[in-house]
Amino acid sequence: MGELHDLTAVEQGAAIRDGSLSPVELTEHYLARIDRLDAALGAFVTVTPEIARKQAADAEAQALTARREGRELSPLHGVPVPVKDLNFVAGVRCTLGSAAYADHVPDTDDHVVTRLRAAGTVLLGKTNTPEFGLPCYTENRLAPPARTPWDLERSAGGSSGGAAAAVAGGLAPLAQGSDGGGSIRIPSSVCGLFGIKPSRGRVSSGPIQHDVSGLSTSGPIARTVADAAALLDVLAGPMPGSPYGAPSLPPGETFSACARREPGALKVVALPEPPVPGVELHPDCRAAHDAAVALLRDLGHQVDELALPVDDSVRDAFGTVWAVMATVWPVAPQDEERLMPLTRHLRALGGATTGPGFANALYGFRALGQLIADALLGTYDVILSPTLAQPPAPIGALRHDEDPAAEFDGLAHFTPFTPLYNATGQPAVSVPLHWTPQGLPIGVMLGGRYGDEATLISLSAQLEQARPWAERHPEVWH
């Protein structure tokens, strides 16, 4: 008989609803694993055992009442779901990955937390993130670096690296993450997980820190497509004050149902070449992409290979907007020196950006979205590419504290593909279809039409059935 963490989140939820699993027992199981393993993984900045035990006891009582009364509960009722430390939970420390916010305790829940509470999930704690979520690794001055459980000498990616380390290491069944330039898909790729960056407006970022650029969104990181779809059902939906709104699903439809549906024969355009000048694709990442092409064709899909124009326009526009967004968190003058070198560099650039410069960069995003819609998604249903240009990076390898400008330029060589979908607002997923001979996971990315997460989820579930991955575990799992 397996351990509780061997069950998927959907299986855990079903067992809680039928009374064969106690949310209290499940929560204690994960708290014990966090206590034993997190020092090695760096998954959590703050653990909340008191809150978790109270919520688990409440969930158990509510499940008992619901069974007695014949009422339906959320598929994730009583299931632990940690929250990334960029998101506010009232009364719980939220550091934003920054020493300047080490003692920050908000008094308001973010909308994603409101929705997690309403679904009856259990908060294990706040997961590790780099400062303000800016780089694609998770190393800060508050907590140990987040490491991929597949090789503890390598980074779990970022900025949702703690969330991915927790799920891949069996410290949580699934997790909420956020993605402003690949921050769900990058750690999903390097940790062997399935992650969804939803369409712009699918999940509300309010009520405190709305992302005016439209780059960032919350989404799920999970071991299975069904688990991710269930969490997206919880997180998705309009909330008061949301500045964007993705097209609603048809009445009665759910993302979970999409994970149980065949996608039909699709037209896929493969874009294996990095769209950033001077970026080389690692052979392992090319092998993952080519294997995905072959699998898609074996499943009856049409796959054509094309190349995007290679220029600096997307990187330049993204860099401008990213730098401006680095300035939105207030930092007292005496605390500026506590910031990471990359953060200070980006805030200086953002502070020097003019209003027209910021607007022109945003217009560049909209033009890119129109180009993709006209040139690709008028003909094709799905876009395939590598998730990353490199395998998981060693801890510290992506940092360059002495030259943060060089560091930021170097990050584009690691992750040239993912920012495209933050710029356009389209949904995208990272699918863990490939492992290197050394046992490192390599993800591939699927992008879809704006508002069409359903096709990506159905196709990903088909790929998962054809090439299952959820039973592959790193050594720390056992």
C-alpha positions, 0 to 999 in steps of 0.5 A, a space after each residue: 500500500 502506498 503513502 498518502 502523498 502517492 495519491 493525486 489531489 483529485 484522489 485525495 479529494 474523492 476519498 475525503 468526500 466519501 469519508 475514507 480519508 481524514 483531512 486532518 490525517 492528510 494535513 499531518 502527513 504533509 506537515 511531517 514531510 515538510 518538517 523532514 524534507 524542506 531544509 533540503 528542498 527550500 520549498 517554503 518560506 513560512 509554514 502555517 501548521 496552526 492554520 492548516 490544522 484548524 482548516 483541516 478540522 473544519 474541512 472534516 466537519 464540513 465533509 461529514 455534514 455534507 455526506 449526511 445532507 447529501 450536498 456536493 463539495 469542491 473536488 479539492 475540499 480538505 486538500 492542502 494547497 500552499 500559496 506562493 509568497 507573492 500572494 497575500 493571506 490575511 494575518 500570514 507573513 508575506 515576504 515577496 521573497 525580499 529582506 525588505 519585506 521580511 516582517 510584512 503581514 497583510 490584513 487582506 486576502 488576495 482573490 486567489 486565497 479567497 477562492 481557495 478558502 471557499 473551496 475548502 482547501 488547507 493552507 500548509 504555508 507560503 512557498 519560496 519565491 525570488 525577490 518580487 518574483 523577478 528572476 527565473 530562479 528561486 534564491 533570495 536572502 530569506 530562505 534556502 534556495 529552492 531545489 529541484 527534487 530530481 537533483 538537489 544541486 540544481 535550481 527548482 526554477 522560478 519564480 514559483 520554484 518553491 511551489 514546484 519543489 513542494 509538489 515534486 518532492 511530495 510536500 504538497 499534492 499541488 500548489 498555487 503559483 504565478 507566472 509573469 514571464 514563465 514563472 509557472 512553466 519554468 519550474 514545472 519543466 525543471 521539476 517534472 510537473 504539469 503547469 498552466 499559465 491561464 489566459 489573461 483575466 482568467 484568474 483575478 490578481 486583485 484586490 491589492 496588487 492588480 498587474 496593470 501590465 497584464 503580464 502576470 497571472 496565478 495558476 496551478 502547478 500539479 503532478 497530473 493534468 486532472 489535478 491542475 484542471 481541478 485547481 484551475 476550476 477553483 482559481 478561475 472566475 471574475 472577481 470584483 475590480 478585475 481589469 481583464 476578463 477571459 471568455 467564460 466556459 459554456 454553462 455547466 462546463 469545467 476545466 476538469 471535464 476538459 481533462 476527461 475529453 478527447 481533443 480530436 485531431 488538431 493542427 499543431 505548429 512547432 516552433 523549436 528555434 528560440 526567437 531571441 538572437 544568439 540563443 542556442 537550444 540545448 540538445 536535450 531540449 531539442 530532443 524533448 521537442 522532437 519527441 513531442 512532435 513524434 508523439 503528437 503525430 502518432 496520436 493523429 495530429 498534424 504538425 508543421 514546423 515553422 520559425 518565428 522571426 528572430 529579433 530583439 523586439 520582444 525581449 526589449 519590450 518585455 525588459 522595459 515592462 518588467 523593469 517598470 513592474 519591478 518598481 511597484 512594490 514600495 521600498 523605504 530608502 534605508 531598505 534599498 541596500 537590502 534588495 538583491 542586485 538584480 532587483 536594484 538594477 531593474 528598479 533603476 531601469 524602471 524608474 528611468 523609463 518614460 511614460 511613452 516608453 512604457 506605453 510603446 512596449 505595451 503596444 509592442 505586446 499587443 502587436 505581437 498578439 495580433 501577429 500570432 493570431 493572424 499568422 499562426 492561430 488562424 490556421 493552427 489550433 496549438 503552438 508547440 515549442 520547448 519550454 526552456 532552452 537549457 536543462 535545469 541550471 545548477 544553484 547560483 548558475 543564473 545569478 551574476 550579482 556583480 553584473 546584474 545587467 549581464 544576469 538579466 540578459 543571460 536569463 533570456 538565454 535560459 528562457 527565451 520561449 515563455 515570455 511570449 505568452 505573457 506578452 500576448 495573454 494567451 494560455 500556455 502549459 508545460 508538459 513533462 514528457 521527457 527526461 534526460 539520460 541523467 534523470 533530469 526532467 525537460 518540459 515542452 510547451 503548448 500554447 493556445 488561442 486566447 481563452 482556450 485553455 480547454 484545448 490545451 488541457 484536453 490535449 495534455 491529458 491525451 499526451 499524459 495517457 499516451 506517455 504517463 509521467 505521474 508515477 516517476 518520482 525523485 529519490 526524496 519522494 520515497 
